Each structure stands twice: as structure tokens, then as C-alpha cells.
């Protein structure tokens, strides 16, 4: 018959207990300090990410705004004023260039092309293929004709008996639709042309530019 297997006992060594035997009082204190069962207490429940972010923002306090240094501000003001001055100077130069183009266009009437609105257009090309178009819009009829002054008297004198047919009476007078055609039909050609000129407003020339698309470098 085999001998029974010896029972293994595990005891803390003398060194593990700090060289001192544990008394019953210390055993009770150790049991009191033993960790509780795993679990999450209600007061320590996990917070949703949004609540955590709100809580963190509340702890961090208001964000501090950053301000420029004195040198940075001075440089910013200097750059802005310099740019504004440059834009104004270039704008004035552009006005001068447009006026020169309009004057040059007037000397090339034989090269004018008609526009859809009844005006004329002159086109010039730059050294790099860019294009400038000077447009002379057709004169537009006046929206109204004041009932005071010499203009109305001249109009009535020319239109004579057909005046009420060509104009609509309001607080002032305005040309009817298809005024030019009706005037040419009802009046002699010379009178019709004079009447139309009196009822027109001059249109200022317009200058536009078209740049060529360059291949990306």
C-alpha cells in the first residue's frame, strides 16, 4: 500500500512578514483593508464623451484670445496702407490707359464692328495675344423728358401735331416703344433725326480686357 501523498503547506516566510509574526489584531486589520468586489459605484459611472468634454471645458475656463505684438501690428498697418496706395495708383493709371484706348478707337472707325444692341466695337490686340475691346453702345432713349426748359419746347415744335402720338404724358414725358421707327414714319427724315437726337442720352464707352491662358510652368 502506497504512502499517502504529503500535504503541501504554504506559509509566508519569516522575511515576508517583515521578520515579525502577525498577531490576530493585524490579521483583522488586513481583512478590513482587503479590496471589495469588482464593480463600478454609481458615483463613478462612465460619462459619455460629450459630457466629459463639457466638464473639461468647464475646468479649463474661458479660452484666452491671442493679440499681436506691437511690431506685428505696425507691420500689418504699414503693409495695408502701402497696398491701398498701390491699388489707388494703379486704378488711376488704368483710367488713363482706358481713356487712351477710347481715343485711339475713335481714329479707327473704319474698323468698327456692329454689336447686337446697335452699337459699335473696336478690337485691338496686345503683344502677348491679350485683347482689348472698346465698345460704343448705341444711344439710349431718355427715360423721361422734363416739362421745363428749352428741350421740351424744341420737341413740341418738331413733333407738332404728332407730339401726343409719340409721347405719353405723365408728370413728365417719355418716348413710346419703337419711338425711333414711329418718328421716322411720321416725320420728314431731317426732323425725325433731330427729334431722336433730342430724346437720346449719350452712352459712355466701355473698355474690357481678355487675357490669354498661359500653360502652367
Backbone as CSV, one residue per row, in Angstrom:
resi,resn,N_x,N_y,N_z,CA_x,CA_y,CA_z,C_x,C_y,C_z
1,UNK,0.840,-1.195,0.000,0.000,0.000,0.000,0.872,1.241,0.000
2,UNK,0.546,2.140,-0.907,1.393,3.336,-1.030,1.125,4.308,0.087
3,UNK,2.171,5.009,0.444,2.015,6.026,1.486,1.223,7.191,0.941
4,UNK,0.370,7.811,1.740,-0.391,8.979,1.244,0.532,10.132,0.877
5,UNK,0.100,10.844,-0.185,0.922,11.983,-0.657,0.944,13.064,0.388
6,UNK,2.094,13.547,0.731,2.169,14.567,1.791,1.437,15.837,1.373
7,UNK,0.763,16.472,2.288,0.042,17.723,2.044,1.034,18.869,2.041
8,UNK,0.924,19.660,0.933,1.830,20.799,0.818,1.231,21.988,1.534
9,UNK,1.985,22.584,2.321,1.534,23.786,3.032,2.383,24.962,2.599
10,UNK,1.703,26.107,2.419,2.406,27.325,2.034,2.235,28.345,3.130
11,UNK,3.293,28.736,3.690,3.292,29.744,4.725,4.219,30.872,4.312
12,UNK,3.818,32.052,4.723,4.696,33.185,4.446,5.935,33.059,5.276
13,UNK,7.009,33.294,4.630,8.279,33.150,5.348,8.435,34.239,6.387
14,UNK,9.361,34.018,7.223,9.673,34.982,8.264,10.063,36.319,7.657
15,UNK,10.769,36.248,6.532,11.194,37.503,5.907,10.015,38.239,5.301
16,UNK,9.006,37.498,4.690,7.859,38.154,4.059,7.033,38.955,5.041
17,UNK,6.998,38.550,6.259,6.202,39.270,7.256,7.000,40.344,7.941
18,UNK,8.153,40.653,7.362,8.964,41.723,7.931,9.713,41.278,9.163
19,UNK,9.852,39.949,9.328,10.618,39.478,10.468,9.821,39.466,11.738
20,UNK,8.467,39.789,11.626,7.657,39.807,12.826,6.425,38.972,12.612
21,UNK,6.041,38.126,13.548,4.829,37.307,13.388,3.594,38.200,13.393
22,UNK,2.575,37.853,12.607,1.344,38.621,12.535,0.453,38.216,13.681
23,UNK,-0.015,39.192,14.405,-0.887,38.954,15.548,-2.323,38.881,15.080
24,UNK,-3.249,38.333,15.859,-4.679,38.313,15.477,-5.224,39.696,15.172
25,UNK,-4.756,40.728,15.904,-5.230,42.097,15.646,-4.846,42.548,14.254
26,UNK,-3.623,42.265,13.836,-3.166,42.670,12.498,-3.895,41.903,11.420
27,UNK,-4.239,40.638,11.704,-4.998,39.859,10.732,-6.361,40.492,10.488
28,UNK,-7.017,40.954,11.600,-8.319,41.590,11.423,-8.202,42.885,10.609
29,UNK,-7.152,43.684,10.874,-6.954,44.919,10.137,-6.693,44.648,8.661
30,UNK,-5.963,43.579,8.381,-5.684,43.232,6.987,-6.944,42.846,6.257
31,UNK,-7.837,42.114,6.962,-9.083,41.727,6.319,-9.968,42.944,6.043
32,UNK,-9.939,43.962,6.948,-10.718,45.173,6.730,-10.215,45.941,5.518
33,UNK,-8.873,45.891,5.296,-8.299,46.621,4.170,-8.373,45.851,2.860
34,UNK,-8.902,44.650,2.894,-8.957,43.833,1.680,-9.886,44.497,0.666
35,UNK,-9.561,44.458,-0.674,-10.381,45.133,-1.697,-11.766,44.538,-1.799
36,UNK,-12.731,45.433,-2.137,-14.095,44.984,-2.293,-14.252,44.289,-3.636
37,UNK,-15.439,43.731,-3.828,-15.709,43.051,-5.084,-15.675,44.063,-6.227
38,UNK,-15.219,43.537,-7.349,-15.110,44.420,-8.520,-16.480,44.931,-8.924
39,UNK,-16.516,46.145,-9.411,-17.775,46.765,-9.831,-17.607,48.263,-9.930
40,UNK,-18.558,48.929,-10.504,-18.486,50.379,-10.662,-19.529,51.011,-9.776
41,UNK,-19.090,51.869,-8.872,-20.023,52.548,-7.996,-20.805,53.587,-8.783
42,UNK,-22.049,53.876,-8.366,-22.865,54.858,-9.115,-22.194,56.203,-9.273
43,UNK,-21.453,56.617,-8.237,-20.828,57.937,-8.314,-19.677,57.964,-9.300
44,UNK,-19.173,56.797,-9.672,-18.029,56.731,-10.579,-18.414,56.144,-11.925
45,UNK,-19.695,56.300,-12.334,-20.139,55.726,-13.602,-19.443,56.440,-14.758
46,UNK,-19.293,55.697,-15.858,-18.627,56.261,-17.034,-19.483,57.354,-17.653
47,UNK,-18.859,58.477,-18.020,-19.571,59.592,-18.621,-19.470,59.525,-20.143
48,UNK,-20.549,59.921,-20.849,-20.465,59.987,-22.304,-19.394,60.982,-22.727
49,UNK,-18.817,60.777,-23.922,-17.744,61.680,-24.378,-18.130,63.141,-24.354
50,UNK,-19.383,63.480,-24.748,-19.798,64.877,-24.795,-19.814,65.490,-23.409
51,UNK,-20.303,64.689,-22.384,-20.317,65.208,-21.024,-18.893,65.410,-20.514
52,UNK,-18.004,64.483,-20.903,-16.616,64.630,-20.481,-16.009,65.896,-21.061
53,UNK,-16.314,66.171,-22.364,-15.755,67.376,-22.975,-16.274,68.641,-22.317
54,UNK,-17.608,68.623,-21.991,-18.166,69.805,-21.313,-17.518,70.009,-19.956
55,UNK,-17.302,68.905,-19.259,-16.671,69.010,-17.949,-15.261,69.521,-18.035
56,UNK,-14.531,69.068,-19.074,-13.157,69.525,-19.237,-13.120,71.001,-19.586
57,UNK,-14.075,71.442,-20.449,-14.082,72.867,-20.798,-14.385,73.730,-19.590
58,UNK,-15.283,73.224,-18.716,-15.606,73.989,-17.518,-14.415,74.124,-16.595
59,UNK,-13.600,73.071,-16.527,-12.425,73.122,-15.660,-11.340,74.010,-16.243
60,UNK,-11.240,73.992,-17.595,-10.173,74.753,-18.217,-10.417,76.254,-18.159
61,UNK,-11.703,76.688,-18.087,-12.001,78.107,-18.051,-12.062,78.684,-19.446
62,UNK,-12.373,79.977,-19.610,-12.506,80.604,-20.925,-11.197,80.623,-21.678
63,UNK,-11.305,80.455,-23.032,-10.103,80.469,-23.847,-9.526,81.883,-23.887
64,UNK,-8.214,81.957,-23.872,-7.536,83.242,-23.908,-7.329,83.666,-25.355
65,UNK,-7.701,84.915,-25.682,-7.517,85.415,-27.039,-6.078,85.889,-27.196
66,UNK,-5.524,85.578,-28.366,-4.150,85.978,-28.623,-4.160,87.328,-29.316
67,UNK,-3.260,88.187,-28.962,-3.141,89.519,-29.565,-1.794,89.630,-30.244
68,UNK,-1.745,90.535,-31.232,-0.497,90.745,-31.955,0.505,91.493,-31.081
69,UNK,1.730,91.245,-31.386,2.766,92.052,-30.741,2.746,93.435,-31.383
70,UNK,3.367,94.384,-30.742,3.377,95.753,-31.257,4.057,95.833,-32.615
71,UNK,5.153,95.090,-32.792,5.860,95.107,-34.071,5.021,94.474,-35.174
72,UNK,4.328,93.372,-34.850,3.488,92.709,-35.852,2.360,93.621,-36.305
73,UNK,1.742,94.327,-35.356,0.662,95.252,-35.693,1.164,96.386,-36.567
74,UNK,2.319,96.935,-36.244,2.882,98.024,-37.050,3.155,97.560,-38.477
75,UNK,3.711,96.349,-38.607,3.990,95.814,-39.939,2.702,95.594,-40.729
76,UNK,1.643,95.137,-40.040,0.353,94.902,-40.699,-0.234,96.214,-41.216
77,UNK,-0.205,97.247,-40.391,-0.740,98.549,-40.798,0.061,99.108,-41.967
78,UNK,1.372,98.992,-41.896,2.227,99.505,-42.968,1.934,98.804,-44.283
79,UNK,1.792,97.480,-44.240,1.502,96.715,-45.463,0.142,97.091,-46.037
80,UNK,-0.878,97.244,-45.169,-2.219,97.587,-45.632,-2.236,98.966,-46.295
81,UNK,-1.589,99.947,-45.667,-1.553,101.300,-46.233,-0.791,101.309,-47.554
82,UNK,0.310,100.567,-47.611,1.105,100.507,-48.838,0.305,99.860,-49.968
83,UNK,-0.428,98.793,-49.654,-1.235,98.116,-50.669,-2.376,99.007,-51.151
84,UNK,-3.019,99.712,-50.218,-4.107,100.617,-50.589,-3.593,101.710,-51.506
85,UNK,-2.416,102.251,-51.203,-1.836,103.305,-52.043,-1.505,102.758,-53.433
86,UNK,-0.978,101.536,-53.470,-0.616,100.932,-54.757,-1.858,100.677,-55.620
87,UNK,-2.933,100.197,-54.974,-4.177,99.948,-55.721,-4.727,101.248,-56.292
88,UNK,-4.720,102.312,-55.487,-5.227,103.604,-55.969,-4.397,104.123,-57.139
89,UNK,-3.077,103.978,-57.028,-2.208,104.445,-58.102,-2.448,103.653,-59.383
90,UNK,-2.582,102.348,-59.245,-2.807,101.511,-60.428,-4.191,101.760,-61.019
91,UNK,-5.177,102.049,-60.143,-6.522,102.347,-60.644,-6.514,103.625,-61.471
92,UNK,-5.789,104.645,-61.013,-5.688,105.889,-61.766,-4.986,105.657,-63.100
93,UNK,-3.951,104.831,-63.071,-3.229,104.526,-64.311,-4.129,103.762,-65.277
94,UNK,-4.951,102.875,-64.752,-5.867,102.115,-65.606,-6.884,103.041,-66.266
95,UNK,-7.377,104.037,-65.529,-8.300,105.004,-66.114,-7.637,105.746,-67.272
96,UNK,-6.388,106.125,-67.089,-5.659,106.830,-68.145,-5.496,105.945,-69.370
97,UNK,-5.156,104.670,-69.137,-4.977,103.740,-70.265,-6.285,103.530,-71.020
98,UNK,-7.390,103.410,-70.298,-8.693,103.232,-70.949,-9.056,104.462,-71.779
99,UNK,-8.769,105.645,-71.240,-9.066,106.875,-71.985,-8.235,106.933,-73.266
100,UNK,-6.988,106.498,-73.207,-6.140,106.486,-74.394,-6.656,105.485,-75.419
101,UNK,-7.152,104.343,-74.938,-7.698,103.337,-75.855,-8.971,103.839,-76.529
102,UNK,-9.809,104.548,-75.785,-11.031,105.104,-76.374,-10.668,106.130,-77.441
103,UNK,-9.695,106.985,-77.149,-9.280,107.999,-78.127,-8.706,107.334,-79.378
104,UNK,-7.929,106.285,-79.185,-7.353,105.579,-80.333,-8.443,104.882,-81.146
105,UNK,-9.441,104.332,-80.435,-10.526,103.652,-81.135,-11.288,104.604,-82.050
106,UNK,-11.466,105.832,-81.611,-12.214,106.806,-82.422,-11.510,107.087,-83.752
107,UNK,-10.216,106.859,-83.795,-9.472,107.094,-85.040,-9.467,105.871,-85.945
108,UNK,-10.171,104.834,-85.556,-10.231,103.605,-86.369,-11.689,103.236,-86.658
109,UNK,-12.515,104.229,-86.992,-13.935,103.967,-87.231,-14.151,102.990,-88.377
110,UNK,-13.212,102.968,-89.333,-13.353,102.037,-90.453,-13.175,100.583,-90.014
111,UNK,-12.691,100.363,-88.787,-12.503,99.002,-88.281,-13.591,98.605,-87.286
112,UNK,-14.562,99.478,-87.100,-15.628,99.188,-86.137,-16.463,98.002,-86.612
113,UNK,-16.930,97.222,-85.643,-17.863,96.121,-85.899,-19.149,96.403,-85.142
114,UNK,-20.264,96.049,-85.723,-21.563,96.313,-85.096,-21.815,95.342,-83.939
115,UNK,-22.484,95.828,-82.914,-22.871,94.977,-81.783,-24.356,94.645,-81.894
116,UNK,-24.786,93.671,-81.111,-26.186,93.260,-81.166,-27.127,94.375,-80.716
117,UNK,-26.647,95.244,-79.825,-27.503,96.305,-79.316,-27.542,97.538,-80.191
118,UNK,-26.909,97.470,-81.360,-26.919,98.615,-82.258,-25.721,99.528,-82.096
119,UNK,-24.777,99.173,-81.231,-23.579,99.985,-81.030,-22.454,99.539,-81.939
120,UNK,-21.264,100.046,-81.650,-20.076,99.709,-82.427,-18.969,99.249,-81.488
121,UNK,-18.059,98.433,-82.027,-16.965,97.905,-81.197,-15.677,97.873,-81.995
122,UNK,-14.600,98.243,-81.312,-13.260,98.186,-81.909,-12.395,97.277,-81.056
123,UNK,-11.609,96.440,-81.709,-10.788,95.458,-81.003,-9.326,95.667,-81.338
124,UNK,-8.477,95.621,-80.326,-7.026,95.727,-80.503,-6.356,94.586,-79.754
125,UNK,-5.224,94.145,-80.273,-4.519,93.003,-79.688,-3.199,93.447,-79.081
126,UNK,-2.852,92.860,-77.950,-1.597,93.172,-77.280,-0.460,92.316,-77.782
127,UNK,0.737,92.608,-77.297,1.931,91.900,-77.768,1.947,90.433,-77.343
128,UNK,1.246,90.095,-76.267,1.240,88.706,-75.798,-0.041,87.962,-76.180
129,UNK,-0.827,88.555,-77.078,-2.054,87.892,-77.512,-3.296,88.307,-76.750
130,UNK,-3.151,89.159,-75.726,-4.331,89.629,-74.992,-5.127,90.589,-75.869
131,UNK,-6.373,90.796,-75.521,-7.280,91.577,-76.363,-7.938,92.686,-75.553
132,UNK,-8.080,93.840,-76.173,-8.830,94.957,-75.595,-9.961,95.297,-76.549
133,UNK,-11.176,95.409,-75.992,-12.334,95.774,-76.798,-12.892,97.102,-76.297
134,UNK,-13.043,98.039,-77.190,-13.654,99.327,-76.866,-15.038,99.336,-77.504
135,UNK,-16.061,99.426,-76.671,-17.443,99.362,-77.152,-18.106,100.728,-77.039
136,UNK,-18.728,101.144,-78.115,-19.510,102.377,-78.137,-20.981,101.965,-78.198
137,UNK,-21.663,101.930,-77.051,-23.068,101.493,-77.055,-23.935,102.445,-77.865
138,UNK,-25.027,101.920,-78.378,-25.986,102.765,-79.100,-26.630,103.730,-78.110
139,UNK,-26.935,104.945,-78.526,-27.598,105.896,-77.625,-28.919,105.326,-77.117
140,UNK,-29.234,105.582,-75.886,-30.485,105.101,-75.299,-31.484,106.244,-75.201
141,UNK,-32.756,105.923,-75.344,-33.786,106.948,-75.202,-33.875,107.410,-73.758
142,UNK,-34.120,108.660,-73.574,-34.262,109.193,-72.227,-35.483,108.573,-71.552
143,UNK,-35.351,108.291,-70.277,-36.466,107.703,-69.541,-37.613,108.689,-69.414
144,UNK,-37.286,109.957,-69.333,-38.330,110.978,-69.258,-37.767,112.299,-69.779
145,UNK,-38.662,113.163,-70.157,-38.280,114.488,-70.649,-38.953,115.521,-69.761
146,UNK,-38.157,116.314,-69.095,-38.705,117.310,-68.172,-39.573,118.307,-68.923
147,UNK,-40.633,118.708,-68.249,-41.567,119.637,-68.903,-41.124,121.092,-68.758
148,UNK,-39.893,121.264,-68.276,-39.361,122.614,-68.188,-38.099,122.702,-69.036
149,UNK,-37.824,123.885,-69.530,-36.611,124.083,-70.309,-36.865,124.115,-71.792
150,UNK,-35.772,124.328,-72.539,-35.875,124.519,-73.978,-36.041,123.207,-74.731
151,UNK,-35.606,122.100,-74.142,-35.662,120.818,-74.852,-37.098,120.453,-75.195
152,UNK,-38.002,120.544,-74.229,-39.397,120.175,-74.474,-40.017,121.095,-75.523
153,UNK,-39.674,122.355,-75.484,-40.223,123.292,-76.474,-39.763,122.916,-77.874
154,UNK,-38.494,122.537,-78.005,-37.973,122.128,-79.309,-38.665,120.846,-79.790
155,UNK,-38.870,119.914,-78.855,-39.511,118.653,-79.211,-40.929,118.895,-79.712
156,UNK,-41.663,119.718,-79.001,-43.043,120.014,-79.404,-43.073,120.725,-80.753
157,UNK,-42.107,121.588,-80.987,-42.064,122.323,-82.250,-41.801,121.389,-83.417
158,UNK,-40.931,120.395,-83.191,-40.610,119.457,-84.273,-41.735,118.446,-84.469
159,UNK,-42.198,117.868,-83.368,-43.243,116.842,-83.464,-44.570,117.437,-83.913
160,UNK,-44.816,118.660,-83.492,-46.028,119.379,-83.895,-47.285,118.568,-83.588
161,UNK,-48.073,118.260,-84.595,-49.373,117.630,-84.370,-49.284,116.169,-83.933
162,UNK,-48.108,115.533,-84.125,-47.976,114.112,-83.740,-47.317,113.970,-82.361
163,UNK,-47.157,115.064,-81.670,-46.498,115.014,-80.356,-47.205,114.046,-79.405
164,UNK,-48.515,114.166,-79.316,-49.253,113.295,-78.381,-49.257,111.837,-78.827
165,UNK,-48.938,111.599,-80.069,-48.862,110.225,-80.552,-47.512,109.591,-80.217
166,UNK,-46.479,110.422,-80.137,-45.125,109.911,-79.895,-44.747,109.892,-78.410
167,UNK,-45.445,110.645,-77.604,-45.081,110.742,-76.192,-46.285,110.419,-75.313
168,UNK,-45.994,109.835,-74.176,-47.023,109.530,-73.179,-46.911,110.572,-72.083
169,UNK,-48.006,111.171,-71.730,-47.996,112.219,-70.724,-48.061,111.608,-69.326
170,UNK,-47.095,111.960,-68.522,-47.090,111.602,-67.091,-46.793,112.899,-66.358
171,UNK,-46.087,112.822,-65.260,-45.624,114.078,-64.666,-44.570,114.691,-65.573
172,UNK,-44.018,113.859,-66.436,-43.098,114.322,-67.471,-43.436,113.522,-68.728
173,UNK,-42.613,113.594,-69.745,-42.877,112.878,-70.983,-41.783,111.842,-71.220
174,UNK,-42.210,110.686,-71.699,-41.234,109.654,-72.056,-41.578,109.120,-73.437
175,UNK,-40.572,108.753,-74.193,-40.822,108.241,-75.542,-41.592,106.920,-75.498
176,UNK,-42.398,106.698,-76.512,-43.142,105.450,-76.604,-42.202,104.327,-77.048
177,UNK,-42.685,103.093,-76.994,-41.915,101.977,-77.527,-41.801,102.140,-79.040
178,UNK,-40.670,101.713,-79.580,-40.395,101.851,-81.020,-40.486,103.311,-81.454
179,UNK,-39.986,104.177,-80.578,-40.063,105.620,-80.827,-39.346,106.002,-82.118
180,UNK,-38.159,105.493,-82.323,-37.376,105.866,-83.499,-38.110,105.498,-84.797
181,UNK,-38.650,104.286,-84.825,-39.341,103.840,-86.028,-40.582,104.701,-86.309
182,UNK,-41.315,104.998,-85.227,-42.530,105.805,-85.406,-42.201,107.236,-85.844
183,UNK,-41.138,107.778,-85.269,-40.749,109.144,-85.644,-40.324,109.189,-87.100
184,UNK,-39.584,108.181,-87.551,-39.135,108.145,-88.946,-40.317,107.978,-89.897
185,UNK,-41.373,107.335,-89.451,-42.555,107.130,-90.300,-43.421,108.372,-90.354
186,UNK,-43.542,109.063,-89.237,-44.491,110.176,-89.141,-43.899,111.519,-89.542
187,UNK,-42.570,111.631,-89.487,-41.947,112.938,-89.760,-40.982,112.838,-90.938
188,UNK,-40.696,113.995,-91.546,-39.634,114.000,-92.561,-38.322,113.532,-91.934
189,UNK,-37.441,112.981,-92.746,-36.216,112.373,-92.233,-35.389,113.337,-91.397
190,UNK,-35.212,114.550,-91.870,-34.388,115.520,-91.139,-35.010,115.838,-89.781
191,UNK,-36.326,116.041,-89.756,-36.993,116.334,-88.483,-36.965,115.125,-87.554
192,UNK,-37.146,113.957,-88.112,-37.115,112.732,-87.293,-35.752,112.570,-86.631
193,UNK,-34.676,112.798,-87.380,-33.329,112.659,-86.820,-33.076,113.689,-85.721
194,UNK,-33.529,114.928,-85.940,-33.371,115.962,-84.917,-34.136,115.590,-83.653
195,UNK,-35.346,115.100,-83.848,-36.181,114.730,-82.705,-35.561,113.575,-81.920
196,UNK,-35.061,112.600,-82.634,-34.463,111.433,-81.965,-33.233,111.846,-81.162
197,UNK,-32.407,112.728,-81.742,-31.207,113.188,-81.024,-31.564,113.919,-79.749
198,UNK,-32.639,114.700,-79.798,-33.071,115.430,-78.606,-33.571,114.495,-77.505
199,UNK,-34.010,113.318,-77.897,-34.596,112.377,-76.919,-33.623,111.279,-76.512
200,UNK,-32.378,111.417,-76.867,-31.386,110.393,-76.541,-30.422,110.891,-75.476
201,UNK,-29.860,109.936,-74.733,-28.787,110.222,-73.770,-27.516,109.567,-74.273
202,UNK,-26.425,110.293,-74.192,-25.149,109.742,-74.645,-24.727,108.596,-73.727
203,UNK,-24.143,107.573,-74.310,-23.654,106.423,-73.545,-22.139,106.456,-73.517
204,UNK,-21.566,106.277,-72.343,-20.113,106.321,-72.202,-19.486,105.053,-72.773
205,UNK,-18.340,105.173,-73.418,-17.646,103.987,-73.939,-17.222,103.064,-72.801
206,UNK,-17.173,101.776,-73.086,-16.732,100.792,-72.098,-15.504,100.073,-72.636
207,UNK,-14.567,99.785,-71.754,-13.350,99.067,-72.135,-13.286,97.779,-71.329
208,UNK,-13.088,96.661,-71.992,-12.939,95.380,-71.304,-11.682,94.692,-71.815
209,UNK,-11.176,93.739,-71.044,-9.945,93.054,-71.393,-10.167,91.560,-71.400
210,UNK,-9.389,90.872,-72.190,-9.418,89.420,-72.246,-7.978,88.921,-72.274
211,UNK,-7.581,88.169,-71.269,-6.219,87.685,-71.166,-6.126,86.277,-71.759
212,UNK,-4.961,85.963,-72.290,-4.747,84.624,-72.834,-4.371,83.682,-71.706
213,UNK,-4.796,82.435,-71.815,-4.446,81.429,-70.810,-3.056,80.892,-71.094
214,UNK,-2.210,80.996,-70.099,-0.835,80.523,-70.261,-0.719,79.098,-69.728
215,UNK,0.143,78.340,-70.371,0.383,76.985,-69.886,1.081,77.045,-68.557
216,UNK,0.690,76.144,-67.663,1.318,76.103,-66.340,2.773,75.765,-66.482
217,UNK,3.616,76.476,-65.733,5.068,76.257,-65.825,5.416,74.903,-65.235
